[in-house]
């Protein structure tokens, strides 16, 4: 049970990513430069809501993947430091992947 930090980080990050995606999915966030998927160039308000609806959906999906993976560290023996580093990379990827997917969809 020495993997509590990895488990808690997965649970908290998964929950946080889901919670950040919900207002974007329901188009409750007005266009701004602080919260939401913003890209360089002129984007109309309609495009902004469409991009952030898609981005919010992806954040919710990946957050729902990340949240239950917090059980894995609890069910395994103590992680080697390299495995802990890979776990941190996995958690970071679960946050970056939906952002990259949204960016690629925007530039199509």
Phi and psi restraints in degrees (range 20) as a CNS / XPLOR table:
assign (resid 1 and name C) (resid 2 and name N)
       (resid 2 and name CA) (resid 2 and name C) 1.0 -86.6 20.0 2
assign (resid 2 and name N) (resid 2 and name CA)
       (resid 2 and name C) (resid 3 and name N) 1.0 1.4 20.0 2
assign (resid 2 and name C) (resid 3 and name N)
       (resid 3 and name CA) (resid 3 and name C) 1.0 -97.1 20.0 2
assign (resid 3 and name N) (resid 3 and name CA)
       (resid 3 and name C) (resid 4 and name N) 1.0 27.7 20.0 2
assign (resid 3 and name C) (resid 4 and name N)
       (resid 4 and name CA) (resid 4 and name C) 1.0 -64.2 20.0 2
assign (resid 4 and name N) (resid 4 and name CA)
       (resid 4 and name C) (resid 5 and name N) 1.0 -38.0 20.0 2
assign (resid 4 and name C) (resid 5 and name N)
       (resid 5 and name CA) (resid 5 and name C) 1.0 -61.7 20.0 2
assign (resid 5 and name N) (resid 5 and name CA)
       (resid 5 and name C) (resid 6 and name N) 1.0 -42.8 20.0 2
assign (resid 5 and name C) (resid 6 and name N)
       (resid 6 and name CA) (resid 6 and name C) 1.0 -65.8 20.0 2
assign (resid 6 and name N) (resid 6 and name CA)
       (resid 6 and name C) (resid 7 and name N) 1.0 -40.3 20.0 2
assign (resid 6 and name C) (resid 7 and name N)
       (resid 7 and name CA) (resid 7 and name C) 1.0 -65.8 20.0 2
assign (resid 7 and name N) (resid 7 and name CA)
       (resid 7 and name C) (resid 8 and name N) 1.0 -47.5 20.0 2
assign (resid 7 and name C) (resid 8 and name N)
       (resid 8 and name CA) (resid 8 and name C) 1.0 -62.9 20.0 2
assign (resid 8 and name N) (resid 8 and name CA)
       (resid 8 and name C) (resid 9 and name N) 1.0 -41.3 20.0 2
assign (resid 8 and name C) (resid 9 and name N)
       (resid 9 and name CA) (resid 9 and name C) 1.0 -63.8 20.0 2
assign (resid 9 and name N) (resid 9 and name CA)
       (resid 9 and name C) (resid 10 and name N) 1.0 -38.4 20.0 2
assign (resid 9 and name C) (resid 10 and name N)
       (resid 10 and name CA) (resid 10 and name C) 1.0 -65.8 20.0 2
assign (resid 10 and name N) (resid 10 and name CA)
       (resid 10 and name C) (resid 11 and name N) 1.0 -45.6 20.0 2
assign (resid 10 and name C) (resid 11 and name N)
       (resid 11 and name CA) (resid 11 and name C) 1.0 -61.0 20.0 2
assign (resid 11 and name N) (resid 11 and name CA)
       (resid 11 and name C) (resid 12 and name N) 1.0 -49.8 20.0 2
assign (resid 11 and name C) (resid 12 and name N)
       (resid 12 and name CA) (resid 12 and name C) 1.0 -66.1 20.0 2
assign (resid 12 and name N) (resid 12 and name CA)
       (resid 12 and name C) (resid 13 and name N) 1.0 -45.5 20.0 2
assign (resid 12 and name C) (resid 13 and name N)
       (resid 13 and name CA) (resid 13 and name C) 1.0 -64.3 20.0 2
assign (resid 13 and name N) (resid 13 and name CA)
       (resid 13 and name C) (resid 14 and name N) 1.0 -41.5 20.0 2
assign (resid 13 and name C) (resid 14 and name N)
       (resid 14 and name CA) (resid 14 and name C) 1.0 -60.9 20.0 2
assign (resid 14 and name N) (resid 14 and name CA)
       (resid 14 and name C) (resid 15 and name N) 1.0 -45.1 20.0 2
assign (resid 14 and name C) (resid 15 and name N)
       (resid 15 and name CA) (resid 15 and name C) 1.0 -65.1 20.0 2
assign (resid 15 and name N) (resid 15 and name CA)
       (resid 15 and name C) (resid 16 and name N) 1.0 -43.2 20.0 2
assign (resid 15 and name C) (resid 16 and name N)
       (resid 16 and name CA) (resid 16 and name C) 1.0 -63.3 20.0 2
assign (resid 16 and name N) (resid 16 and name CA)
       (resid 16 and name C) (resid 17 and name N) 1.0 -43.5 20.0 2
assign (resid 16 and name C) (resid 17 and name N)
       (resid 17 and name CA) (resid 17 and name C) 1.0 -63.5 20.0 2
assign (resid 17 and name N) (resid 17 and name CA)
       (resid 17 and name C) (resid 18 and name N) 1.0 -42.5 20.0 2
assign (resid 17 and name C) (resid 18 and name N)
       (resid 18 and name CA) (resid 18 and name C) 1.0 -62.1 20.0 2
assign (resid 18 and name N) (resid 18 and name CA)
       (resid 18 and name C) (resid 19 and name N) 1.0 -46.4 20.0 2
assign (resid 18 and name C) (resid 19 and name N)
       (resid 19 and name CA) (resid 19 and name C) 1.0 -64.8 20.0 2
assign (resid 19 and name N) (resid 19 and name CA)
       (resid 19 and name C) (resid 20 and name N) 1.0 -34.6 20.0 2
assign (resid 19 and name C) (resid 20 and name N)
       (resid 20 and name CA) (resid 20 and name C) 1.0 -71.0 20.0 2
assign (resid 20 and name N) (resid 20 and name CA)
       (resid 20 and name C) (resid 21 and name N) 1.0 -28.6 20.0 2
assign (resid 20 and name C) (resid 21 and name N)
       (resid 21 and name CA) (resid 21 and name C) 1.0 -80.1 20.0 2
assign (resid 21 and name N) (resid 21 and name CA)
       (resid 21 and name C) (resid 22 and name N) 1.0 -26.3 20.0 2
assign (resid 21 and name C) (resid 22 and name N)
       (resid 22 and name CA) (resid 22 and name C) 1.0 -60.8 20.0 2
assign (resid 22 and name N) (resid 22 and name CA)
       (resid 22 and name C) (resid 23 and name N) 1.0 -51.0 20.0 2
assign (resid 22 and name C) (resid 23 and name N)
       (resid 23 and name CA) (resid 23 and name C) 1.0 -63.1 20.0 2
assign (resid 23 and name N) (resid 23 and name CA)
       (resid 23 and name C) (resid 24 and name N) 1.0 -32.5 20.0 2
assign (resid 23 and name C) (resid 24 and name N)
       (resid 24 and name CA) (resid 24 and name C) 1.0 -68.1 20.0 2
assign (resid 24 and name N) (resid 24 and name CA)
       (resid 24 and name C) (resid 25 and name N) 1.0 -42.1 20.0 2
assign (resid 24 and name C) (resid 25 and name N)
       (resid 25 and name CA) (resid 25 and name C) 1.0 -62.0 20.0 2
assign (resid 25 and name N) (resid 25 and name CA)
       (resid 25 and name C) (resid 26 and name N) 1.0 -41.2 20.0 2
assign (resid 25 and name C) (resid 26 and name N)
       (resid 26 and name CA) (resid 26 and name C) 1.0 -87.8 20.0 2
assign (resid 26 and name N) (resid 26 and name CA)
       (resid 26 and name C) (resid 27 and name N) 1.0 10.0 20.0 2
assign (resid 26 and name C) (resid 27 and name N)
       (resid 27 and name CA) (resid 27 and name C) 1.0 56.8 20.0 2
assign (resid 27 and name N) (resid 27 and name CA)
       (resid 27 and name C) (resid 28 and name N) 1.0 42.0 20.0 2
assign (resid 27 and name C) (resid 28 and name N)
       (resid 28 and name CA) (resid 28 and name C) 1.0 -94.6 20.0 2
assign (resid 28 and name N) (resid 28 and name CA)
       (resid 28 and name C) (resid 29 and name N) 1.0 -7.4 20.0 2
assign (resid 28 and name C) (resid 29 and name N)
       (resid 29 and name CA) (resid 29 and name C) 1.0 -104.1 20.0 2
assign (resid 29 and name N) (resid 29 and name CA)
       (resid 29 and name C) (resid 30 and name N) 1.0 122.0 20.0 2
assign (resid 29 and name C) (resid 30 and name N)
       (resid 30 and name CA) (resid 30 and name C) 1.0 -73.1 20.0 2
assign (resid 30 and name N) (resid 30 and name CA)
       (resid 30 and name C) (resid 31 and name N) 1.0 155.3 20.0 2
assign (resid 30 and name C) (resid 31 and name N)
       (resid 31 and name CA) (resid 31 and name C) 1.0 -54.7 20.0 2
assign (resid 31 and name N) (resid 31 and name CA)
       (resid 31 and name C) (resid 32 and name N) 1.0 129.5 20.0 2
assign (resid 31 and name C) (resid 32 and name N)
       (resid 32 and name CA) (resid 32 and name C) 1.0 -157.4 20.0 2
assign (resid 32 and name N) (resid 32 and name CA)
       (resid 32 and name C) (resid 33 and name N) 1.0 178.0 20.0 2
assign (resid 32 and name C) (resid 33 and name N)
       (resid 33 and name CA) (resid 33 and name C) 1.0 -104.4 20.0 2
assign (resid 33 and name N) (resid 33 and name CA)
       (resid 33 and name C) (resid 34 and name N) 1.0 5.4 20.0 2
assign (resid 33 and name C) (resid 34 and name N)
       (resid 34 and name CA) (resid 34 and name C) 1.0 -111.8 20.0 2
assign (resid 34 and name N) (resid 34 and name CA)
       (resid 34 and name C) (resid 35 and name N) 1.0 -34.4 20.0 2
assign (resid 34 and name C) (resid 35 and name N)
       (resid 35 and name CA) (resid 35 and name C) 1.0 -134.5 20.0 2
assign (resid 35 and name N) (resid 35 and name CA)
       (resid 35 and name C) (resid 36 and name N) 1.0 122.1 20.0 2
assign (resid 35 and name C) (resid 36 and name N)
       (resid 36 and name CA) (resid 36 and name C) 1.0 120.6 20.0 2
assign (resid 36 and name N) (resid 36 and name CA)
       (resid 36 and name C) (resid 37 and name N) 1.0 175.5 20.0 2
assign (resid 36 and name C) (resid 37 and name N)
       (resid 37 and name CA) (resid 37 and name C) 1.0 -89.1 20.0 2
assign (resid 37 and name N) (resid 37 and name CA)
       (resid 37 and name C) (resid 38 and name N) 1.0 102.0 20.0 2
assign (resid 37 and name C) (resid 38 and name N)
       (resid 38 and name CA) (resid 38 and name C) 1.0 -109.4 20.0 2
assign (resid 38 and name N) (resid 38 and name CA)
       (resid 38 and name C) (resid 39 and name N) 1.0 139.9 20.0 2
assign (resid 38 and name C) (resid 39 and name N)
       (resid 39 and name CA) (resid 39 and name C) 1.0 -128.9 20.0 2
assign (resid 39 and name N) (resid 39 and name CA)
       (resid 39 and name C) (resid 40 and name N) 1.0 155.8 20.0 2
assign (resid 39 and name C) (resid 40 and name N)
       (resid 40 and name CA) (resid 40 and name C) 1.0 -66.6 20.0 2
assign (resid 40 and name N) (resid 40 and name CA)
       (resid 40 and name C) (resid 41 and name N) 1.0 150.6 20.0 2
assign (resid 40 and name C) (resid 41 and name N)
       (resid 41 and name CA) (resid 41 and name C) 1.0 103.6 20.0 2
assign (resid 41 and name N) (resid 41 and name CA)
       (resid 41 and name C) (resid 42 and name N) 1.0 166.3 20.0 2
assign (resid 41 and name C) (resid 42 and name N)
       (resid 42 and name CA) (resid 42 and name C) 1.0 -81.7 20.0 2
assign (resid 42 and name N) (resid 42 and name CA)
       (resid 42 and name C) (resid 43 and name N) 1.0 124.2 20.0 2
assign (resid 42 and name C) (resid 43 and name N)
       (resid 43 and name CA) (resid 43 and name C) 1.0 -124.6 20.0 2
assign (resid 43 and name N) (resid 43 and name CA)
       (resid 43 and name C) (resid 44 and name N) 1.0 127.4 20.0 2
assign (resid 43 and name C) (resid 44 and name N)
       (resid 44 and name CA) (resid 44 and name C) 1.0 -69.2 20.0 2
assign (resid 44 and name N) (resid 44 and name CA)
       (resid 44 and name C) (resid 45 and name N) 1.0 165.0 20.0 2
assign (resid 44 and name C) (resid 45 and name N)
       (resid 45 and name CA) (resid 45 and name C) 1.0 -63.0 20.0 2
assign (resid 45 and name N) (resid 45 and name CA)
       (resid 45 and name C) (resid 46 and name N) 1.0 -38.0 20.0 2
assign (resid 45 and name C) (resid 46 and name N)
       (resid 46 and name CA) (resid 46 and name C) 1.0 -62.9 20.0 2
assign (resid 46 and name N) (resid 46 and name CA)
       (resid 46 and name C) (resid 47 and name N) 1.0 -44.6 20.0 2
assign (resid 46 and name C) (resid 47 and name N)
       (resid 47 and name CA) (resid 47 and name C) 1.0 -64.3 20.0 2
assign (resid 47 and name N) (resid 47 and name CA)
       (resid 47 and name C) (resid 48 and name N) 1.0 -39.9 20.0 2
assign (resid 47 and name C) (resid 48 and name N)
       (resid 48 and name CA) (resid 48 and name C) 1.0 -59.2 20.0 2
assign (resid 48 and name N) (resid 48 and name CA)
       (resid 48 and name C) (resid 49 and name N) 1.0 -46.0 20.0 2
assign (resid 48 and name C) (resid 49 and name N)
       (resid 49 and name CA) (resid 49 and name C) 1.0 -65.9 20.0 2
assign (resid 49 and name N) (resid 49 and name CA)
       (resid 49 and name C) (resid 50 and name N) 1.0 -38.8 20.0 2
assign (resid 49 and name C) (resid 50 and name N)
       (resid 50 and name CA) (resid 50 and name C) 1.0 -65.2 20.0 2
assign (resid 50 and name N) (resid 50 and name CA)
       (resid 50 and name C) (resid 51 and name N) 1.0 -44.9 20.0 2
assign (resid 50 and name C) (resid 51 and name N)
       (resid 51 and name CA) (resid 51 and name C) 1.0 -62.5 20.0 2
assign (resid 51 and name N) (resid 51 and name CA)
       (resid 51 and name C) (resid 52 and name N) 1.0 -45.0 20.0 2
assign (resid 51 and name C) (resid 52 and name N)
       (resid 52 and name CA) (resid 52 and name C) 1.0 -74.5 20.0 2
assign (resid 52 and name N) (resid 52 and name CA)
       (resid 52 and name C) (resid 53 and name N) 1.0 -27.0 20.0 2
assign (resid 52 and name C) (resid 53 and name N)
       (resid 53 and name CA) (resid 53 and name C) 1.0 -63.0 20.0 2
assign (resid 53 and name N) (resid 53 and name CA)
       (resid 53 and name C) (resid 54 and name N) 1.0 -47.2 20.0 2
assign (resid 53 and name C) (resid 54 and name N)
       (resid 54 and name CA) (resid 54 and name C) 1.0 -64.5 20.0 2
assign (resid 54 and name N) (resid 54 and name CA)
       (resid 54 and name C) (resid 55 and name N) 1.0 -45.8 20.0 2
assign (resid 54 and name C) (resid 55 and name N)
       (resid 55 and name CA) (resid 55 and name C) 1.0 -62.4 20.0 2
assign (resid 55 and name N) (resid 55 and name CA)
       (resid 55 and name C) (resid 56 and name N) 1.0 -40.0 20.0 2
assign (resid 55 and name C) (resid 56 and name N)
       (resid 56 and name CA) (resid 56 and name C) 1.0 -63.9 20.0 2
assign (resid 56 and name N) (resid 56 and name CA)
       (resid 56 and name C) (resid 57 and name N) 1.0 -40.0 20.0 2
assign (resid 56 and name C) (resid 57 and name N)
       (resid 57 and name CA) (resid 57 and name C) 1.0 -62.0 20.0 2
assign (resid 57 and name N) (resid 57 and name CA)
       (resid 57 and name C) (resid 58 and name N) 1.0 -43.0 20.0 2
assign (resid 57 and name C) (resid 58 and name N)
       (resid 58 and name CA) (resid 58 and name C) 1.0 -66.8 20.0 2
assign (resid 58 and name N) (resid 58 and name CA)
       (resid 58 and name C) (resid 59 and name N) 1.0 -40.3 20.0 2
assign (resid 58 and name C) (resid 59 and name N)
       (resid 59 and name CA) (resid 59 and name C) 1.0 -61.4 20.0 2
assign (resid 59 and name N) (resid 59 and name CA)
       (resid 59 and name C) (resid 60 and name N) 1.0 -42.6 20.0 2
assign (resid 59 and name C) (resid 60 and name N)
       (resid 60 and name CA) (resid 60 and name C) 1.0 -63.3 20.0 2
assign (resid 60 and name N) (resid 60 and name CA)
       (resid 60 and name C) (resid 61 and name N) 1.0 -44.3 20.0 2
assign (resid 60 and name C) (resid 61 and name N)
       (resid 61 and name CA) (resid 61 and name C) 1.0 -61.6 20.0 2
assign (resid 61 and name N) (resid 61 and name CA)
       (resid 61 and name C) (resid 62 and name N) 1.0 -48.4 20.0 2
assign (resid 61 and name C) (resid 62 and name N)
       (resid 62 and name CA) (resid 62 and name C) 1.0 -71.4 20.0 2
assign (resid 62 and name N) (resid 62 and name CA)
       (resid 62 and name C) (resid 63 and name N) 1.0 -31.4 20.0 2
assign (resid 62 and name C) (resid 63 and name N)
       (resid 63 and name CA) (resid 63 and name C) 1.0 -65.0 20.0 2
assign (resid 63 and name N) (resid 63 and name CA)
       (resid 63 and name C) (resid 64 and name N) 1.0 -36.2 20.0 2
assign (resid 63 and name C) (resid 64 and name N)
       (resid 64 and name CA) (resid 64 and name C) 1.0 -71.7 20.0 2
assign (resid 64 and name N) (resid 64 and name CA)
       (resid 64 and name C) (resid 65 and name N) 1.0 -23.0 20.0 2
assign (resid 64 and name C) (resid 65 and name N)
       (resid 65 and name CA) (resid 65 and name C) 1.0 -77.6 20.0 2
assign (resid 65 and name N) (resid 65 and name CA)
       (resid 65 and name C) (resid 66 and name N) 1.0 -42.8 20.0 2
assign (resid 65 and name C) (resid 66 and name N)
       (resid 66 and name CA) (resid 66 and name C) 1.0 -69.3 20.0 2
assign (resid 66 and name N) (resid 66 and name CA)
       (resid 66 and name C) (resid 67 and name N) 1.0 -38.9 20.0 2
assign (resid 66 and name C) (resid 67 and name N)
       (resid 67 and name CA) (resid 67 and name C) 1.0 -57.4 20.0 2
assign (resid 67 and name N) (resid 67 and name CA)
       (resid 67 and name C) (resid 68 and name N) 1.0 -54.8 20.0 2
assign (resid 67 and name C) (resid 68 and name N)
       (resid 68 and name CA) (resid 68 and name C) 1.0 -72.1 20.0 2
assign (resid 68 and name N) (resid 68 and name CA)
       (resid 68 and name C) (resid 69 and name N) 1.0 -17.6 20.0 2
assign (resid 68 and name C) (resid 69 and name N)
       (resid 69 and name CA) (resid 69 and name C) 1.0 -68.8 20.0 2
assign (resid 69 and name N) (resid 69 and name CA)
       (resid 69 and name C) (resid 70 and name N) 1.0 -9.1 20.0 2
assign (resid 69 and name C) (resid 70 and name N)
       (resid 70 and name CA) (resid 70 and name C) 1.0 -64.7 20.0 2
assign (resid 70 and name N) (resid 70 and name CA)
       (resid 70 and name C) (resid 71 and name N) 1.0 -17.3 20.0 2
assign (resid 70 and name C) (resid 71 and name N)
       (resid 71 and name CA) (resid 71 and name C) 1.0 -72.8 20.0 2
assign (resid 71 and name N) (resid 71 and name CA)
       (resid 71 and name C) (resid 72 and name N) 1.0 -28.3 20.0 2
assign (resid 71 and name C) (resid 72 and name N)
       (resid 72 and name CA) (resid 72 and name C) 1.0 -58.4 20.0 2
assign (resid 72 and name N) (resid 72 and name CA)
       (resid 72 and name C) (resid 73 and name N) 1.0 -49.3 20.0 2
assign (resid 72 and name C) (resid 73 and name N)
       (resid 73 and name CA) (resid 73 and name C) 1.0 -63.0 20.0 2
assign (resid 73 and name N) (resid 73 and name CA)
       (resid 73 and name C) (resid 74 and name N) 1.0 -27.8 20.0 2
assign (resid 73 and name C) (resid 74 and name N)
       (resid 74 and name CA) (resid 74 and name C) 1.0 -73.8 20.0 2
assign (resid 74 and name N) (resid 74 and name CA)
       (resid 74 and name C) (resid 75 and name N) 1.0 -24.4 20.0 2
assign (resid 74 and name C) (resid 75 and name N)
       (resid 75 and name CA) (resid 75 and name C) 1.0 -97.4 20.0 2
assign (resid 75 and name N) (resid 75 and name CA)
       (resid 75 and name C) (resid 76 and name N) 1.0 -0.2 20.0 2
assign (resid 75 and name C) (resid 76 and name N)
       (resid 76 and name CA) (resid 76 and name C) 1.0 -114.4 20.0 2
assign (resid 76 and name N) (resid 76 and name CA)
       (resid 76 and name C) (resid 77 and name N) 1.0 159.1 20.0 2
assign (resid 76 and name C) (resid 77 and name N)
       (resid 77 and name CA) (resid 77 and name C) 1.0 -67.1 20.0 2
assign (resid 77 and name N) (resid 77 and name CA)
       (resid 77 and name C) (resid 78 and name N) 1.0 176.2 20.0 2
assign (resid 77 and name C) (resid 78 and name N)
       (resid 78 and name CA) (resid 78 and name C) 1.0 -53.0 20.0 2
assign (resid 78 and name N) (resid 78 and name CA)
       (resid 78 and name C) (resid 79 and name N) 1.0 132.8 20.0 2
assign (resid 78 and name C) (resid 79 and name N)
       (resid 79 and name CA) (resid 79 and name C) 1.0 -74.2 20.0 2
assign (resid 79 and name N) (resid 79 and name CA)
       (resid 79 and name C) (resid 80 and name N) 1.0 143.2 20.0 2
assign (resid 79 and name C) (resid 80 and name N)
       (resid 80 and name CA) (resid 80 and name C) 1.0 -71.6 20.0 2
assign (resid 80 and name N) (resid 80 and name CA)
       (resid 80 and name C) (resid 81 and name N) 1.0 150.5 20.0 2
assign (resid 80 and name C) (resid 81 and name N)
       (resid 81 and name CA) (resid 81 and name C) 1.0 -54.6 20.0 2
assign (resid 81 and name N) (resid 81 and name CA)
       (resid 81 and name C) (resid 82 and name N) 1.0 -33.5 20.0 2
assign (resid 81 and name C) (resid 82 and name N)
       (resid 82 and name CA) (resid 82 and name C) 1.0 -67.4 20.0 2
assign (resid 82 and name N) (resid 82 and name CA)
       (resid 82 and name C) (resid 83 and name N) 1.0 -39.0 20.0 2
assign (resid 82 and name C) (resid 83 and name N)
       (resid 83 and name CA) (resid 83 and name C) 1.0 -66.0 20.0 2
assign (resid 83 and name N) (resid 83 and name CA)
       (resid 83 and name C) (resid 84 and name N) 1.0 -38.0 20.0 2
assign (resid 83 and name C) (resid 84 and name N)
       (resid 84 and name CA) (resid 84 and name C) 1.0 -62.5 20.0 2
assign (resid 84 and name N) (resid 84 and name CA)
       (resid 84 and name C) (resid 85 and name N) 1.0 -38.6 20.0 2
assign (resid 84 and name C) (resid 85 and name N)
       (resid 85 and name CA) (resid 85 and name C) 1.0 -66.4 20.0 2
assign (resid 85 and name N) (resid 85 and name CA)
       (resid 85 and name C) (resid 86 and name N) 1.0 -41.7 20.0 2
assign (resid 85 and name C) (resid 86 and name N)
       (resid 86 and name CA) (resid 86 and name C) 1.0 -64.3 20.0 2
assign (resid 86 and name N) (resid 86 and name CA)
       (resid 86 and name C) (resid 87 and name N) 1.0 -35.9 20.0 2
assign (resid 86 and name C) (resid 87 and name N)
       (resid 87 and name CA) (resid 87 and name C) 1.0 -63.8 20.0 2
assign (resid 87 and name N) (resid 87 and name CA)
       (resid 87 and name C) (resid 88 and name N) 1.0 -42.8 20.0 2
assign (resid 87 and name C) (resid 88 and name N)
       (resid 88 and name CA) (resid 88 and name C) 1.0 -63.2 20.0 2
assign (resid 88 and name N) (resid 88 and name CA)
       (resid 88 and name C) (resid 89 and name N) 1.0 -39.9 20.0 2
assign (resid 88 and name C) (resid 89 and name N)
       (resid 89 and name CA) (resid 89 and name C) 1.0 -62.4 20.0 2
assign (resid 89 and name N) (resid 89 and name CA)
       (resid 89 and name C) (resid 90 and name N) 1.0 -42.8 20.0 2
assign (resid 89 and name C) (resid 90 and name N)
       (resid 90 and name CA) (resid 90 and name C) 1.0 -59.7 20.0 2
assign (resid 90 and name N) (resid 90 and name CA)
       (resid 90 and name C) (resid 91 and name N) 1.0 -46.1 20.0 2
assign (resid 90 and name C) (resid 91 and name N)
       (resid 91 and name CA) (resid 91 and name C) 1.0 -62.6 20.0 2
assign (resid 91 and name N) (resid 91 and name CA)
       (resid 91 and name C) (resid 92 and name N) 1.0 -41.5 20.0 2
assign (resid 91 and name C) (resid 92 and name N)
       (resid 92 and name CA) (resid 92 and name C) 1.0 -64.3 20.0 2
assign (resid 92 and name N) (resid 92 and name CA)
       (resid 92 and name C) (resid 93 and name N) 1.0 -39.0 20.0 2
assign (resid 92 and name C) (resid 93 and name N)
       (resid 93 and name CA) (resid 93 and name C) 1.0 -64.2 20.0 2
assign (resid 93 and name N) (resid 93 and name CA)
       (resid 93 and name C) (resid 94 and name N) 1.0 -35.0 20.0 2
assign (resid 93 and name C) (resid 94 and name N)
       (resid 94 and name CA) (resid 94 and name C) 1.0 -66.9 20.0 2
assign (resid 94 and name N) (resid 94 and name CA)
       (resid 94 and name C) (resid 95 and name N) 1.0 -17.1 20.0 2
assign (resid 94 and name C) (resid 95 and name N)
       (resid 95 and name CA) (resid 95 and name C) 1.0 -94.8 20.0 2
assign (resid 95 and name N) (resid 95 and name CA)
       (resid 95 and name C) (resid 96 and name N) 1.0 -38.7 20.0 2
assign (resid 95 and name C) (resid 96 and name N)
       (resid 96 and name CA) (resid 96 and name C) 1.0 -76.9 20.0 2
assign (resid 96 and name N) (resid 96 and name CA)
       (resid 96 and name C) (resid 97 and name N) 1.0 -35.3 20.0 2
assign (resid 96 and name C) (resid 97 and name N)
       (resid 97 and name CA) (resid 97 and name C) 1.0 -57.2 20.0 2
assign (resid 97 and name N) (resid 97 and name CA)
       (resid 97 and name C) (resid 98 and name N) 1.0 -48.7 20.0 2
assign (resid 97 and name C) (resid 98 and name N)
       (resid 98 and name CA) (resid 98 and name C) 1.0 -63.0 20.0 2
assign (resid 98 and name N) (resid 98 and name CA)
       (resid 98 and name C) (resid 99 and name N) 1.0 -32.0 20.0 2
assign (resid 98 and name C) (resid 99 and name N)
       (resid 99 and name CA) (resid 99 and name C) 1.0 -67.0 20.0 2
assign (resid 99 and name N) (resid 99 and name CA)
       (resid 99 and name C) (resid 100 and name N) 1.0 -42.6 20.0 2
assign (resid 99 and name C) (resid 100 and name N)
       (resid 100 and name CA) (resid 100 and name C) 1.0 -66.9 20.0 2
assign (resid 100 and name N) (resid 100 and name CA)
       (resid 100 and name C) (resid 101 and name N) 1.0 -40.7 20.0 2
assign (resid 100 and name C) (resid 101 and name N)
       (resid 101 and name CA) (resid 101 and name C) 1.0 -60.5 20.0 2
assign (resid 101 and name N) (resid 101 and name CA)
       (resid 101 and name C) (resid 102 and name N) 1.0 -41.3 20.0 2
assign (resid 101 and name C) (resid 102 and name N)
       (resid 102 and name CA) (resid 102 and name C) 1.0 -65.8 20.0 2
assign (resid 102 and name N) (resid 102 and name CA)
       (resid 102 and name C) (resid 103 and name N) 1.0 -42.5 20.0 2
assign (resid 102 and name C) (resid 103 and name N)
       (resid 103 and name CA) (resid 103 and name C) 1.0 -59.8 20.0 2
assign (resid 103 and name N) (resid 103 and name CA)
       (resid 103 and name C) (resid 104 and name N) 1.0 -46.3 20.0 2
assign (resid 103 and name C) (resid 104 and name N)
       (resid 104 and name CA) (resid 104 and name C) 1.0 -64.4 20.0 2
assign (resid 104 and name N) (resid 104 and name CA)
       (resid 104 and name C) (resid 105 and name N) 1.0 -38.1 20.0 2
assign (resid 104 and name C) (resid 105 and name N)
       (resid 105 and name CA) (resid 105 and name C) 1.0 -66.6 20.0 2
assign (resid 105 and name N) (resid 105 and name CA)
       (resid 105 and name C) (resid 106 and name N) 1.0 -37.4 20.0 2
assign (resid 105 and name C) (resid 106 and name N)
       (resid 106 and name CA) (resid 106 and name C) 1.0 -64.5 20.0 2
assign (resid 106 and name N) (resid 106 and name CA)
       (resid 106 and name C) (resid 107 and name N) 1.0 -39.8 20.0 2
assign (resid 106 and name C) (resid 107 and name N)
       (resid 107 and name CA) (resid 107 and name C) 1.0 -85.4 20.0 2
assign (resid 107 and name N) (resid 107 and name CA)
       (resid 107 and name C) (resid 108 and name N) 1.0 2.8 20.0 2
